[in-house]
Amino acid sequence: MSYLAENQDLDFPSFKNLESLRTPDPDGFYGQFGGAFIPEMLHPNVEELRRCYLDIIESEAFQTEFRALLKDYAGRATPLYFAKRLSERYGTKIYLKREDLCHTGAHKINNTIGQILLAQRLGKKRIIAETGAGQHGVATATVCALMGLECIVYMGALDIERQAPNVARMRMLGATVVPAVSGNQTLKDATNEAIRDWICNPVDTHYIIGSVVGPHPYPDLVARLQSVISEEIRVQLLEKEGIANPAAVIACVGGGSNAAGAFYHFIEEKSVRLIGSEAAGHGVHTGETAATIALGKPGILHGSLSMLIQNGDGQVIEPYSISAGLDYPGVGPLHAQLAASGRASFVPVTDDEALAAAFQLARLEGIIPALESAHALAVFEKVKFEKEDIVVLCLSGRGDKDLGTYTKFLL
């Protein structure tokens, strides 16, 4: 297994008896993780979604509309960019999957387009969402404006302060942004408030969860909608390199939606390393961290059984990261199972390491990444690749929203 701690040697274990890890069983479990652990009042909402989602999203009519919007509205396919100077720096061939070039500035729009189409087919008129870094909130507000639906976004009060540009964008798009003032006022607390809203408004409201977390079927639903990322990578690599499979795919992991999308079509390809980076904050063992795979134990949060940062009594420990999108005490059950099975490795990255990686990309390639994506870029300082390796990194979002943080560290 690859539960990696700070200063621990990074290894990539072989794994045996690889079965399909990307699709949950009928009860929503990826191995030992997943399921739907929900209060009785939420059962009708979740059961309606579970019963209908596959029939809807696999239908020809849905796929035609979804693919058209991805192309003409979101701007897909996103480029697979060969980062020449970054590649020279690390002595390997690095491609960046440019999700930062999607409409709204991140991969989140892939999921919100799919879920708004699903909500319409379920007859929902009101949309709620949670957001941390604000990218999912902006993407949700965007598709609600497009489709003329009411939009309420829950966001931690601390995140509202540190992601002010995205808050302004949501409000300009017509969304109501509701601050979550409990806990440490970040993503976990925003999710709590969104769930409370959904309990109170079960008939007309659809909850667009932004990551591969929550009760079944959300982890599977979001992963399927985001799988367009790895679908495109395979086609683009074939065009550029004559091969469909890279040596490795790297992505940052908070809840894990961009990583799920980037990994999806490679999970059953044994030759492809899957490497996630998680936020170590000030250090894995400092008490100010969000390194869930490194520190977590199995537990239930927001409707599913997964790995959580918790104390000996099973109480969730408040996470910390400089990155609002990774500041979460859990991880999606798909990623928990990928880690437990040894199929994927997860590398803790501190705030300082992520900042250094962000400034390096800006000055080598002229691309300012989101702080979340910067955690993935920092993997190159920790994991060595061969010269002939082809490595694809999912650049999940652009850094406009984080300029307030970056400017504090400009020399």
Secondary structure, DSSP 4 states (H G I P E B T S, - for coil): --B--TTPPP------S----SS--TTSEETTEE-----GGGHHHHHHHHHHHHHHHTSHHHHHHHHHHIIIII-PSPPEEE-HHHHHHHTSEEEEEEGGGSTTSBTHHHHHHHHHHHHHHTT--EEEEEESSSHHHHHHHHHHHHHT-EEEEEEEHHHHHHTHHHHHHHHHTTPEEEEE-STTSSHHHHHHHHHHHHHH-TTTEEE---SS-SSTTHHHHHHHHHTHHHHHHHHHHHHHHS-S--SEEEEE-SS-HHHHHHHGGGTT-TTSEEEEEEEEET-TTSS----HHHH-EEEEETTEEEEE-B-TTSPBPPP--SSGGG--SB--HHHHHHHHTTSEEEEEEEHHHHHHHHHHHHHHHS--B-HHHHHHHGGGGTS---TT-EEEEEE-BBGGGGHHHHGGG--
